[in-house]
Amino acid sequence: MNFFSDKGIRVPDQISITGYDDSMYASMVRPKLTTVHQNVQQKAHMALKRLMQLIQGEELKELNIKSPVYLITEAVQQRSDSQLSVNKTRIKKQEINNMEKKWWKESVVYQIYPKSFKDSNGDGVGDIRGIIQKLDYLKELGVNVLWISPMLESPQDDNGYDISDYRRIYKEYGTMEDYEELLSEAHKRDIRILMDLFKRIMIKWQEELQGKAWNSLFLGNHDQPRSVSRFGNDNPAYRETSAKMLATCLHMMQGTPYVYQGEELGMTNVYFDKLEDYRDIESINFFTELTESGLMTPEYMMKCLMLRSRDNARTPMQWDDSAQAGFTDGAPWIKVNPNYKEINAAQQLADPNSIFYYYQKLIRLRKEKDIIVYGGFEPLYRDNEQILHT
């Protein structure tokens, strides 16, 4: 049956099905499809699991992604119209190659929150020289852009976002000479630096971006809880799989992916049980206002902060299992997450199946496959209620 053409739905000649329930349906569409095979009745999570296995096992030749990529998570079962023939509209490879290519579209960005990244002088606060010390780590991960949260002169009422001088480096982070050295060392490793130039303005040009914009892909940052705790499951039994699953979903989308520091390790929320442990002014004010007004109990508010506080993402980077997670030789400005002995960079660099190396493989795959960056998305079989497109 010419089901698609009868419905007026254009189907490209070259597609890749990465998840489906009905293997018969897939084989009928195009015999030369590169597919991640699933048995009938299996659901979307099984297809995603198989995709993760391919990436984890470096079977990247088997993962031959073609144009465009579809994720069909549930196909028609026991339907006569599942015996399909497809019109042969072709999307040629040169159509992708003719798209306007930009370095920032093809980049993977790593966000650094400098106060919590790496302390080089033992004062408990991360600094520029600490970033320099870890450039080889970032190069090994594969990122090619560093986005650094504000390091400029500030009274630090809100951890640097209240900038007082746009031409000076905040003294606890270092000097302008340190910053120039960071630029030089990063460029030697083919890594670009983006400074966070924060201005409190709204610009109307955003209204003109309809159909022209490019997505920034992120699950977490310095203002959000840890993504594996928020969107996955940070229980030790599921944390690693959750982190890899979230990374797969993000890095297979069109746009520029951002990795927030520690995300490549599967760092989790911290779950402080005392208000005194928090440093985030927003969290402290939130707790005080709602408890003093009688709207919320202190116990309930502590549970809220454990789930949503910005400090969840601001605890020090967990480099190893030594004191203070290798972040500092002194007393850190905020407590280290107690799980640093189980979750740290040194441990993951020693494990070829770690979350770190999974991110590394995803980033490499993205660099090797233009279709991930520039390919289009078009849902197949959109009017059938038994198919879920994601």
Secondary structure, DSSP 8 states (H G I E B T S, - for coil): --HHHHTT---BSS-EE---S-HHHHHHH-TT-------TT--HHHHHHHHHHHHHTT-TTT----SSEE-B-S---S-GGGS-----B---HHHHHTS---HHHH--EEEE-GGGT--SSSSSS--HHHHHHTHHHHHHHT--EEEE---EE---TTTT-S-SEEEEE-TTT--HHHHHHHHHHHHHTT-EEEE--------GGGGGGTTT---EE-S--TTS--HHHHTS--STTTHHHHHHHHHHHHHTSSSEEEEETTGGGT------SSGGG---HHHHHHHHHHHHTTSS-HHHHHHHHHHH-GGGGTS-----SSGGGGS-SS--SS---GGGGTS-HHHHHT-TTSHHHHHHHHHHHHHH-HHHHH-----SSTT-TT--B-
